[in-house]
Amino acid sequence: MTKLIYLDYNATTPLEPRVWAAMAPFLREHYANPSSIHSPGRLTRTAVEQAREQVAALVNAHPSQVVFTSGGTEANNLALKGVMANYRGQCLAVSATEHASVLEPARAMAEQDWQLNIIRADELGRISTAALADALTPHTRLVSVMAANNETGVIQDIAVLSELVRRAGAVFHTDAVQAAGKLSLDFPGCGAHLMSLSAHKIYGPKGAGALIMDKGLELQPLLHGGGQEQGLRGGTENVAGIVGFGMAAELARSARAERAAHSLQLRQHFERRLRQDLPEIMIVAEQAERLANTVMVLVPGIEGGTLLMQLDQAGIAVSSRSACSAASAEPSHVLAAMGLVGEAGRSAIRISFGRDNTVADVDALAAVLSGLFKQTRAGSLTGWI
């Protein structure tokens, strides 16, 4: 059986063994409800609070600013709906290249009582202060711009954008799910009022995330219940998942520079191979500042879904777009926002490197791509466009 080459780390990451080791006791021996006041309950409560400290440290926040959620999607929904519930009928603005977990709740609110402005991106996927200023109105109460794009890896200048939003008297939220563990994040320093995180993007468990928030901010909860998480997220805490998130955050903080350097080495090697062997392949947003581990390419003549399946048959796992939207037949909205529509927008694949990848993995990918591209040019590969 061919060894799988996994190059889809932006979709999810494998569970780090030390994370599993931290979680395991809370799936077996330490099962008490952390809201219980007896000693087993106090033990699990202590574990949750330790994890809160670890997650806070990842982004230089105070533990009291961490609200645990079920993941990045819930954190994004809590940020948008939690703020805008206080401003019914007024305006929110989100960038055109946001993850679906920001765009879809924003659109859902636009179908009700709220106004929605979409902030345009330039051809490299960047949000400029001019584009942001155009989207602001006297009634804008919330702006959401992601720290780093999950498809292209393009990094936004959050500190500059948040300053403009603060001057306008609005709340600034950033989806930092892809940036966490890859960039040095400073919650107070970046100027955001709200920041979303997810455990499974940093070698932690699925089903655990967090919203980091300014203490003075007033949010309305999505889930009412027993008053957990400062009254913002009712329901018994996912103790094992939270403990795993905490350990993953601690490991990500200590290993961030090493992981980033490893990923950048692989990305640069891959991009050199493309320039030398396959100059027809376009690297999306090549001139923009991008995450070290992420590269999206356009392979002319081959539909992205077809290319993904061909690579899968060769034992290489990549994405054609965000994993959360992969089932959709529509071209990537991120590429469309960058002006890459039609054939170009349909020929994209995303490669995202991780801790366990090697230069040999990159060379294998480049070799398979070269073979598929030659087949396309010869007309022997079906699914070409």
Secondary structure, 3 states (H helix, E strand, C coil): CCCCEECECCCCCCCCHHHHHHHHHHCCCCCCCCCCCCHHHHHHHHHHHHHHHHHHHHCCCCHHHEEEECCHHHHHHHHHHHHHCCCCCCEEEEECCCCHHHHHHHHHHHCCCCEEEEECCCCCCCCCHHHHHHHCCCCEEEEECCCECCCCCEECCHHHHHHHHHHCCCEEEEECCCCECCECCCHHHHCCCEEEEEHHHCCCCCCCEEEEECCCCCCCCCCCCCCCCCCCCCCCCCHHHHHHHHHHHHHHHHHHHHHHHHHHHHHHHHHHHHHHHCCCCEECCCCCCECCCEEEEECCCECHHHHHHHHHHCCEECECCCHHHCCCCCCCHHHHHCCCCCHHHHCEEEEECCCCCCHHHHHHHHHHHHHHHHHHHHCCCCCEC
